[in-house]
Amino acid sequence: MSAASYQRAQARMVLEPAYARRVAAGEEPDGLTEVEAARLRAQAGDPGLALCTTLHEGWRLTKLLTLLPTVFAIGDPDDLAALVREFWDGRRPRGLRFEGEAAEFARLVAERAGAGPLREVALLEAAALVAAT
């Protein structure tokens, strides 16, 4: 396996805890050498991996909170937390800045909010992010 493929598998374990559990149980990507498979399994079972996942999710959430301050100020925290989790499922980050992701999330909030102030604020903050990038 190439170094890039091995690194993608490592990153996937951080982004997808369920995948890391499967790797720890013996599932591994095709093409790994014995040494790479053993290293990946060891990493999957290491408590530090959960910490990496927590740090990554914290960084990602901080970006949403910072880039969409009014959405999070007026929206219901429980509803927004559930929507963030739904939004992140299956959406891998494409960089470290997250402006595009925040704009996409704001549009999802607007779509789900229906008529009212949360919808208007979400559309305004999404437009401001698009204009800034």
Accessible surface in RSA format (square Angstrom, percent):
REM  Atomic radii and reference values for relative SASA: ProtOr
REM  Chains: A
REM  Algorithm: Lee & Richards
REM  Probe-radius: 1.40
REM  Slices: 20
REM RES _ NUM      All-atoms   Total-Side   Main-Chain    Non-polar    All polar
REM                ABS   REL    ABS   REL    ABS   REL    ABS   REL    ABS   REL
RES MET A   1    67.75  35.1  14.20   9.4  53.54 127.5  29.01  24.7  38.74  51.3
RES SER A   2    65.03  54.9  48.11  64.2  16.91  39.0  53.17 113.2  11.85  16.6
RES ALA A   3    72.47  66.6  58.14  89.7  14.33  32.6  63.97  90.1   8.50  22.5
RES ALA A   4    51.19  47.1  45.64  70.4   5.55  12.6  47.58  67.0   3.61   9.6
RES SER A   5    28.81  24.3  25.52  34.1   3.29   7.6   8.15  17.3  20.66  28.9
RES TYR A   6    29.69  13.9  29.69  16.9   0.00   0.0  29.18  21.9   0.52   0.6
RES GLN A   7   107.51  60.1 103.93  76.0   3.58   8.5  27.66  58.9  79.85  60.6
RES ARG A   8   148.35  62.3 143.31  73.1   5.04  12.0  73.39 100.3  74.96  45.4
RES ALA A   9     7.59   7.0   2.84   4.4   4.75  10.8   6.92   9.7   0.67   1.8
RES GLN A  10    53.84  30.1  52.84  38.6   1.01   2.4  17.37  37.0  36.47  27.7
RES ALA A  11    50.62  46.5  44.05  68.0   6.56  14.9  50.16  70.6   0.45   1.2
RES ARG A  12    76.15  32.0  75.72  38.6   0.44   1.0  11.37  15.5  64.79  39.3
RES MET A  13     1.94   1.0   1.43   0.9   0.51   1.2   1.43   1.2   0.51   0.7
RES VAL A  14    32.44  21.3  32.23  29.2   0.22   0.5  32.23  28.0   0.22   0.6
RES LEU A  15    48.37  26.9  25.26  18.1  23.11  58.1  27.30  19.2  21.08  56.7
RES GLU A  16    53.43  30.7  50.02  37.8   3.41   8.1  29.03  56.1  24.40  19.9
RES PRO A  17    56.06  40.9  53.75  49.0   2.31   8.4  55.62  45.9   0.44   2.7
RES ALA A  18    47.19  43.4  44.60  68.8   2.59   5.9  44.84  63.1   2.35   6.2
RES TYR A  19     6.19   2.9   5.82   3.3   0.37   1.0   3.31   2.5   2.88   3.6
RES ALA A  20     5.45   5.0   5.45   8.4   0.00   0.0   5.45   7.7   0.00   0.0
RES ARG A  21   154.64  64.9 147.27  75.1   7.37  17.6  76.54 104.6  78.10  47.3
RES ARG A  22    98.16  41.2  94.34  48.1   3.82   9.1  54.28  74.2  43.88  26.6
RES VAL A  23     0.17   0.1   0.17   0.2   0.00   0.0   0.17   0.1   0.00   0.0
RES ALA A  24    47.68  43.8  22.98  35.5  24.70  56.2  23.77  33.5  23.91  63.3
RES ALA A  25    92.59  85.1  48.28  74.5  44.31 100.8  60.60  85.3  31.99  84.7
RES GLY A  26    37.37  46.1   0.00   N/A  37.37  46.1  21.17  58.1  16.20  36.3
RES GLU A  27    82.28  47.2  68.85  52.1  13.43  32.0  40.81  78.9  41.46  33.9
RES GLU A  28    67.33  38.7  49.65  37.6  17.68  42.1  18.10  35.0  49.23  40.2
RES PRO A  29    35.04  25.5  20.57  18.8  14.48  52.6  32.44  26.8   2.60  16.2
RES ASP A  30   138.73  97.2 118.18 117.6  20.55  48.6  41.58  97.9  97.15  96.9
RES GLY A  31    55.99  69.0   0.00   N/A  55.99  69.0  38.33 105.2  17.66  39.5
RES LEU A  32    26.95  15.0   0.37   0.3  26.59  66.8   0.70   0.5  26.25  70.6
RES THR A  33    69.86  49.7  61.16  62.0   8.71  20.7  66.87  89.8   2.99   4.5
RES GLU A  34   158.82  91.2 144.91 109.6  13.91  33.1  59.74 115.5  99.08  80.9
RES VAL A  35    84.80  55.8  80.98  73.3   3.81   9.2  84.63  73.5   0.16   0.4
RES GLU A  36    27.74  15.9  27.74  21.0   0.00   0.0   9.60  18.6  18.14  14.8
RES ALA A  37     5.05   4.6   4.90   7.6   0.15   0.4   4.90   6.9   0.15   0.4
RES ALA A  38    49.09  45.1  43.01  66.4   6.08  13.8  44.45  62.6   4.63  12.3
RES ARG A  39   138.17  58.0 133.86  68.2   4.30  10.2  37.17  50.8 101.00  61.2
RES LEU A  40     0.24   0.1   0.24   0.2   0.00   0.0   0.24   0.2   0.00   0.0
RES ARG A  41    88.69  37.2  83.30  42.5   5.39  12.8  23.55  32.2  65.14  39.5
RES ALA A  42    69.17  63.6  49.08  75.7  20.08  45.7  61.46  86.6   7.71  20.4
RES GLN A  43    61.25  34.3  57.63  42.1   3.62   8.6  34.50  73.4  26.75  20.3
RES ALA A  44    13.31  12.2   0.00   0.0  13.31  30.3   0.00   0.0  13.31  35.3
RES GLY A  45    55.74  68.7   0.00   N/A  55.74  68.7  28.34  77.8  27.40  61.4
RES ASP A  46    75.52  52.9  67.52  67.2   8.00  18.9  14.68  34.6  60.84  60.7
RES PRO A  47   114.97  83.8  98.53  89.8  16.44  59.8 109.08  90.1   5.89  36.6
RES GLY A  48    30.79  38.0   0.00   N/A  30.79  38.0  28.54  78.3   2.26   5.1
RES LEU A  49    25.14  14.0  20.69  14.8   4.44  11.2  23.02  16.2   2.11   5.7
RES ALA A  50    66.27  60.9  57.68  89.0   8.59  19.5  63.95  90.1   2.32   6.1
RES LEU A  51   107.17  59.7 102.09  73.0   5.08  12.8 105.62  74.2   1.55   4.2
RES CYS A  52    61.19  46.3  56.98  63.6   4.21   9.9   7.45  18.9  53.74  57.9
RES THR A  53    14.27  10.2  14.27  14.5   0.00   0.0  12.14  16.3   2.13   3.2
RES THR A  54    86.80  61.7  82.53  83.7   4.27  10.2  58.18  78.1  28.62  43.3
RES LEU A  55   115.19  64.2 107.40  76.8   7.79  19.6 109.81  77.1   5.38  14.5
RES HIS A  56    37.74  20.6  30.82  21.4   6.92  17.7  22.23  22.9  15.51  18.1
RES GLU A  57    46.28  26.6  45.45  34.4   0.83   2.0  13.17  25.5  33.11  27.0
RES GLY A  58    33.08  40.8   0.00   N/A  33.08  40.8  31.80  87.3   1.28   2.9
RES TRP A  59   115.87  46.5 110.65  53.6   5.22  12.3 112.95  60.2   2.92   4.7
RES ARG A  60    11.62   4.9  11.54   5.9   0.08   0.2   0.00   0.0  11.62   7.0
RES LEU A  61    67.32  37.5  67.32  48.2   0.00   0.0  67.32  47.3   0.00   0.0
RES THR A  62    68.14  48.5  68.10  69.0   0.04   0.1  43.11  57.9  25.03  37.8
RES LYS A  63    50.84  24.8  50.84  31.2   0.00   0.0   3.44   3.1  47.40  50.5
RES LEU A  64     0.28   0.2   0.28   0.2   0.00   0.0   0.28   0.2   0.00   0.0
RES LEU A  65    79.39  44.2  71.97  51.5   7.42  18.6  72.25  50.7   7.13  19.2
RES THR A  66    88.56  63.0  69.47  70.4  19.10  45.5  61.44  82.5  27.13  41.0
RES LEU A  67    40.53  22.6  30.40  21.7  10.14  25.5  32.75  23.0   7.78  20.9
RES LEU A  68     0.00   0.0   0.00   0.0   0.00   0.0   0.00   0.0   0.00   0.0
RES PRO A  69    74.99  54.7  67.30  61.3   7.69  27.9  70.39  58.1   4.59  28.5
RES THR A  70    56.99  40.5  55.08  55.8   1.91   4.6  30.47  40.9  26.52  40.1
RES VAL A  71     0.00   0.0   0.00   0.0   0.00   0.0   0.00   0.0   0.00   0.0
RES PHE A  72    39.84  19.9  22.34  13.8  17.50  45.5  22.67  13.7  17.18  49.2
RES ALA A  73    82.41  75.8  40.80  63.0  41.61  94.7  52.15  73.4  30.26  80.2
RES ILE A  74    84.88  48.3  52.19  38.9  32.69  78.8  56.97  41.0  27.91  75.7
RES GLY A  75     6.84   8.4   0.00   N/A   6.84   8.4   1.31   3.6   5.53  12.4
RES ASP A  76    70.03  49.1  58.44  58.2  11.59  27.4  24.54  57.7  45.49  45.4
RES PRO A  77   102.41  74.6  92.55  84.4   9.85  35.8  98.30  81.2   4.11  25.5
RES ASP A  78   114.33  80.1 107.49 107.0   6.84  16.2  28.67  67.5  85.66  85.4
RES ASP A  79    97.54  68.3  89.73  89.3   7.81  18.5  27.26  64.2  70.28  70.1
RES LEU A  80     6.47   3.6   6.40   4.6   0.06   0.2   6.47   4.5   0.00   0.0
RES ALA A  81    63.67  58.5  50.17  77.4  13.50  30.7  57.51  81.0   6.17  16.3
RES ALA A  82    66.29  61.0  52.75  81.4  13.55  30.8  61.45  86.5   4.84  12.8
RES LEU A  83    18.01  10.0  16.24  11.6   1.77   4.5  17.68  12.4   0.34   0.9
RES VAL A  84     8.33   5.5   8.33   7.5   0.00   0.0   8.33   7.2   0.00   0.0
RES ARG A  85   116.28  48.8 116.01  59.1   0.27   0.6  52.97  72.4  63.31  38.4
RES GLU A  86    84.93  48.8  74.32  56.2  10.60  25.2  39.71  76.8  45.22  36.9
RES PHE A  87     1.18   0.6   0.28   0.2   0.90   2.4   1.18   0.7   0.00   0.0
RES TRP A  88    18.97   7.6  11.35   5.5   7.62  17.9  11.49   6.1   7.48  12.1
RES ASP A  89    99.65  69.8  78.98  78.6  20.67  48.9  32.55  76.6  67.10  66.9
RES GLY A  90    86.69 106.9   0.00   N/A  86.69 106.9  42.71 117.2  43.97  98.5
RES ARG A  91    94.42  39.6  88.32  45.0   6.10  14.5  24.78  33.9  69.64  42.2
RES ARG A  92   118.43  49.7 107.36  54.7  11.07  26.4  50.25  68.7  68.19  41.3
RES PRO A  93    30.80  22.5  10.96  10.0  19.84  72.1  12.39  10.2  18.42 114.5
RES ARG A  94   186.77  78.4 140.80  71.8  45.97 109.5  84.00 114.8 102.77  62.3
RES GLY A  95    42.84  52.8   0.00   N/A  42.84  52.8  35.23  96.7   7.61  17.0
RES LEU A  96   131.62  73.3 124.39  89.0   7.23  18.2 124.39  87.4   7.23  19.5
RES ARG A  97   170.85  71.7 167.87  85.6   2.98   7.1  69.65  95.2 101.20  61.3
RES PHE A  98    12.30   6.2   2.25   1.4  10.05  26.1   7.94   4.8   4.36  12.5
RES GLU A  99    32.25  18.5  30.43  23.0   1.81   4.3   7.95  15.4  24.29  19.8
RES GLY A 100    40.81  50.3   0.00   N/A  40.81  50.3  33.14  91.0   7.66  17.2
RES GLU A 101    15.12   8.7  12.47   9.4   2.65   6.3   9.00  17.4   6.12   5.0
RES ALA A 102     0.01   0.0   0.01   0.0   0.00   0.0   0.01   0.0   0.00   0.0
RES ALA A 103     3.00   2.8   3.00   4.6   0.00   0.0   3.00   4.2   0.00   0.0
RES GLU A 104    45.69  26.2  40.37  30.5   5.31  12.6  19.57  37.9  26.11  21.3
RES PHE A 105     0.00   0.0   0.00   0.0   0.00   0.0   0.00   0.0   0.00   0.0
RES ALA A 106     0.00   0.0   0.00   0.0   0.00   0.0   0.00   0.0   0.00   0.0
RES ARG A 107   107.58  45.2 102.69  52.3   4.89  11.6  54.29  74.2  53.29  32.3
RES LEU A 108    28.88  16.1  26.14  18.7   2.73   6.9  28.22  19.8   0.66   1.8
RES VAL A 109     2.48   1.6   1.77   1.6   0.71   1.7   1.88   1.6   0.60   1.6
RES ALA A 110     1.71   1.6   1.71   2.6   0.00   0.0   1.71   2.4   0.00   0.0
RES GLU A 111   125.14  71.8  99.84  75.5  25.30  60.2  40.43  78.2  84.71  69.2
RES ARG A 112   126.50  53.1  94.19  48.0  32.31  76.9  44.99  61.5  81.52  49.4
RES ALA A 113    37.46  34.4   2.60   4.0  34.86  79.3  13.31  18.7  24.15  64.0
RES GLY A 114    35.22  43.4   0.00   N/A  35.22  43.4  34.89  95.7   0.34   0.8
RES ALA A 115   103.49  95.2  68.85 106.2  34.64  78.8  71.30 100.4  32.19  85.3
RES GLY A 116    29.02  35.8   0.00   N/A  29.02  35.8  24.04  66.0   4.98  11.2
RES PRO A 117   103.63  75.5  97.37  88.8   6.26  22.8 103.11  85.1   0.52   3.2
RES LEU A 118    42.06  23.4  40.95  29.3   1.10   2.8  40.95  28.8   1.10   3.0
RES ARG A 119    84.11  35.3  83.82  42.7   0.29   0.7   5.44   7.4  78.67  47.7
RES GLU A 120   104.87  60.2 100.53  76.1   4.34  10.3  44.51  86.1  60.36  49.3
RES VAL A 121    28.76  18.9  27.95  25.3   0.81   2.0  28.75  25.0   0.01   0.0
RES ALA A 122     0.00   0.0   0.00   0.0   0.00   0.0   0.00   0.0   0.00   0.0
RES LEU A 123    69.68  38.8  64.98  46.5   4.70  11.8  65.29  45.9   4.38  11.8
RES LEU A 124   124.49  69.3 119.61  85.6   4.88  12.3 123.87  87.0   0.62   1.7
RES GLU A 125    20.90  12.0  19.63  14.8   1.27   3.0  15.79  30.5   5.11   4.2
RES ALA A 126     3.71   3.4   3.48   5.4   0.23   0.5   3.71   5.2   0.00   0.0
RES ALA A 127    59.02  54.3  48.45  74.8  10.57  24.0  55.32  77.9   3.70   9.8
RES ALA A 128    58.78  54.0  45.82  70.7  12.96  29.5  53.91  75.9   4.87  12.9
RES LEU A 129    15.40   8.6  14.69  10.5   0.71   1.8  15.24  10.7   0.16   0.4
RES VAL A 130    84.57  55.6  76.60  69.3   7.97  19.2  78.19  67.9   6.38  17.3
RES ALA A 131    89.08  81.9  50.57  78.0  38.51  87.6  62.04  87.4  27.04  71.6
RES ALA A 132    84.27  77.5  42.17  65.1  42.10  95.8  53.35  75.1  30.93  81.9
RES THR A 133   109.95  78.2  48.38  49.0  61.57 146.7  62.44  83.9  47.50  71.8
END  Absolute sums over single chains surface
CHAIN  1 A     7912.3       6296.3       1616.0       4827.4       3084.9
END  Absolute sums over all chains
TOTAL          7912.3       6296.3       1616.0       4827.4       3084.9
